[in-house]
Amino acid sequence: MKIKTFTDDYESKWDSFVQNSKNGTFMQQRKFLNYHSKGKFHDCSLMIFDTQDRIVAVIPAALKSENNSSIFCSHPGASHGGIIINQTFDTEKALSLIPLLIEHCKGMGVKAIEMKMVPRIYHSWPSDEIDFSLRYFGFSPEISELATALPLKNIENYELHMEKNAIRNRNKAINRGVIVKESNDLASYWKILESNLSKRHNTLPTHTYNEIIDLSKRFPEKIKLFSAFYEEKMIAGVLVFILNSSVLNCFYICHDEKFQHVRPLNLVFSTLIHWGVNEGFHFVDWGISTEKKGKAVNQGLFKFKEGFGGRGVLRETYKLTL
């Protein structure tokens, strides 16, 4: 095996590899990573080739500065990156790759390596040989965050998994005349989202509105907006990233607080679950409800998501100090 630094000449081969990998999502594709403006990140992504010069793994990565030192880390422009591997990648290859990665990073002069793994629910085939090999060669979990996900496969009646309060609030929205449907009105949704985040957390969305528009054009069938309307006014919504053929990722969730009493998000989530079951997806991923890199727990947010039957999925980041 040998490691090469990614160059633009390999962009189409990289994306094709990720699309056909056993643990990748569109967040590791160059098509996604390249929506960031040039120069925003110091990209140092890697490709791993076998003895016949075939790509067997890719590592979307960049350099970041921390305490005046450089760290090789999973690409900061995506929610997760890790090491993306193909169907033939086995334990022997994993145990060969990690020492190569360590030596490569030592040669770069970085002080540490951080790998933020793709959560297991996104894997189309078991891929824990990578986690094992990272631990085997000295990596340890640096950050543990917890997301909430609901299995959709083989669910015949998803209400059996919902708490009574979630069902009652869903029905309240229906009785008040709230309607949920797919929408293309990202502008109205974005105003609600920005207002929501500003009032509740004094912050802004990770993406700008223009970046979301750009991503929607890059992945027109993979980014969907499910919105709730009350008397023809948009009052809530969830922006869904269809990261691969198995998982619906709820990326941004928001509601107009003036209409909280009609419980629009309960109907939004119920509608999304129903749609996901009918479309053959395996999971709805509501994202993390931990804060400060897993050091704090938002109990209310967990309770709300778990009211629909969702349960915990780890998001782990491994680190090795060199």
N, C-alpha and C positions, 0 to 999 in steps of 0.2 A: 504494500500500500504506500501511496505517496500523497502529500498534501500540496495543493496549489492555491494561491490567492485568487479570488474571483476577479475576473475582468468582464467588461461589458460584452465581449465577444461570445461569452458563454451564457448570455441571458436566456435565450430560448431553450437551451439544453437544461439550464438550472430549473426553469419553470416547469418544463415537461417532467423533470425528475421529481419535483415536489408534488405535482399533480398525481403521479403514479406511485408515490411513496406509501409506506404503511403507517406513518405517524405525522404527516404534514397537513397543513391547512393553507388557505390562500394567503394567510399572513406571512408565510415564509417565501412567497413568490416575489421575484424582482418586480413584477407588475404592481404589487402592493407596496413594497418597500420604496419604490422609486417615486411614489407620490410626494415624498418628502423633498423639499428643495435641496438642490445640490449644495454640499458643504455643511448642511445641518448636522450631519454625523460623520465621524471619521470611519468610514466603512472598511472593515478588514475581513469580510466574509471568506470562508474557505470551502474548497471542494476536495473531496477525497476520491482518489482513483485506485482501481485495482491494478494488478500486473498486466492486464490486457488493455489498460488505459480507458476503462469504463468507470463512469461516476457511480460510486456506491454509497456516498453520503455527502450532505452539504451542511454547512454551519453558518447561518446568517448571523453576523457579528459586527461589532464596532468597538472602538476604543473610547473609554470614558476616563475622566480625571477624578481622582478621589484622594484627598489629603496629599496633594502634589505628586501623586503617583498615577501611572497609567494602568488601567484594568481592561483586559480582553473580556467582553461580555456579550451575551445574546443581544441581538440588535434592539436598541431602545425604541425603534420605530414600530415595534409590534408588541402585542400583549404577551407573547411567548415565542421562543425560537428553538433553543436546544440544539440537538443534532438530529437531522432528518435522514432517515435510512430507507433503503429499498427492501423488497421482499426477501432477497437472498442474504441480507446482512444478518450474521449470526453471532453467537457469543465469542467465537474465536476472533472474528473481525473486530468486535467491540473491544476485546482485551488488547488487540494490536493498535487500535486507533487512539485510545486515550493517552498512552505514552508518547505517541507521535505528536498529538496536540500539545501536550505539556512541553515537549522539546521545542516545538515551533514557537510557542509563546515565550519560552525562555530566550529564544533567539531574537524575539521582538523586543525584549527588555522590559516586558510588563511585570507588574508586581503580583498580579493575581488573575485568576480565571473565574468568571461567573457564568453559569449556564442555567437559563430559565426554561424549564422543560414544557413541552406541549402536554396538557393534561391527558390522562389516559382515556377519557371518554371520546377523545378525537382519534384514537388509534384504530386503524382498521384490522390490525393484527398485533399480538403481544410484542412489545418493544422494550421491555424492562432490562434487556441485556446492556443497554446504554446506562441506565441508572446504576445497575450493579457494578459496571466497570468504572464509572465515576467514583463510586464509594470505595471500590477495591483499590484504586490508586490515590486515595487520600482526600477526595472531595467530601464535603459534609453539607447537609442542608443549612443554608445561611438564612433563607427566608421561607416561611411556610404560611401561605395564605389559604383561605377556605372559600370556595365558591359553592353555589347551590345548583343542583341539576335534577331534572325529572326524567326518568326513563320513559320513553314513549312506545317502545316496541312491545307488541302483544297486549297493549292496554285496550280493553274493550269498553270500559266505563271509567273514564278518568276521575269522575266525581267520587268514586270509592276511595280515592287517595287524597281527596281534599278535606280540610277541616270544615266543620259546620259553619263557622264564622265566615270563611272564604266563600262558601256557596251562598250564604245569606247575603253577603255584600255584592256578589255577582248578580244575584236575582234583584237586588235593590237597584242596581244600575239599569237592568233590563226594564224593570217596572217604571223607572223614571224616564224612560225613553232614550237612554244612551244607545248609540249605534257604533259598532266597531267595524272598520273596513280598511283595506289597503289604501294608501294615499301617496300621491306624489308631491304633496305640499310640504316640502322640507322647510320652507321659509317660516311658515306658521309654527311648525313643530319646534324649530330651532329657537324661536323667541320664547316659547314655553320652557324649553330646556335651560336656556341661559338664565331666565328669571328664577327658575327652580334652584339651580346650583348657586346663584348669587345670594338668594335669601337664606338657603339652608346651610350652605358651606362656605360662603364668601369666596367662591372660586368660579372658574369658567370651564367649559368642556375641554377635554384633551385635544380635540380637533377644532379647527376653525370651520365656519360654515363653508367657506370656499374649498377647504380640503375634503369635506364630506361630499360636496357636489362633484369634485374631481374623482373621488373613490366610487361614487355612484355611476359615473360614466365609465370607469375602468371595469367595474363589476356590476353591470346593469341588472343581471338576474340573481345576484348574490347579496344585494343589500335591499332590504324591504322595510317599509314603514307601516306599522299597524297603528292606526289612530282611533281614538274615541271622539265621537261628536255628540254634542248636546244642543238641541235646537239649532242644528247646522253649524255650530261653532266647535272647532277643534279644542278639546280640553285636556287631552292626555295622549300618550303614545309610547311606543317602544321601537327603537331602531334595531333591526335584526340583521346580523351578519351571518350568512349561510357559509360558514368557513370550510365545510366539506360536505360530502353527501350524507353524513350521519348526524350532524349537530347544528341546532339553531342557537346562535349566541346573541343574547340580549345585551347589546352594547351600551345603549343609553335608554334610561327609563325616566319618564317625567310626567307630571300632571300640573294643571293650573289649580293652585291651592284654593281659589274661590269656588271650585267645583268638587272639592274633596268629599263633600257630603253625599254626592251621588255615586261614589265609589267606582270611577271609570277604569282604574287600573285592574281591578278584579275581573272586569269583563274583557279587558284587553288581553290579559294572560290566559283566561279561559278560552278565548277565541284563538289565540296563538297555539295553545296546546291542541285544540281540536284540529286546527289546520295542519300542525306538524304530524299528528297521527295519520291524517288522511293522505299526506304527502309521503309517508314512509320514513320519516326521520326517526332516529333512535333516542335522541335526547334534546331537551331544552336546557340550555345553560344560562342561568340568570346572573352569572358573574359573582365576584367576590363581595362579601359583606364584612370583611375585615379591613382594618385601616392601619396606617402607619407601618406598612410592610408586615402585617400580621401581628403587631403588638397590641392592637385594640380590636374589640369585637362590637359590631353594631347589632345588638340583640334584637331591636325592633325590626330591622331589615331582614335578619335571618328568619324571624318569626313570620313575617309577611310572606316570604318566598316559600318557607316550609309549609305554610298553610295550603299550598297547592300540591303538596306531596313531595316537594324537592328535598334532597338530602345532600350531604357534604361531599365535595370533590376537592382534593388537595391540588394546590398550585405551588410547586416547589422550585426553588432556586438553589443550585449547588455552587459552592465556592471552594477554590484551592488557592492558598497563599503560596507563592513561589519563593 
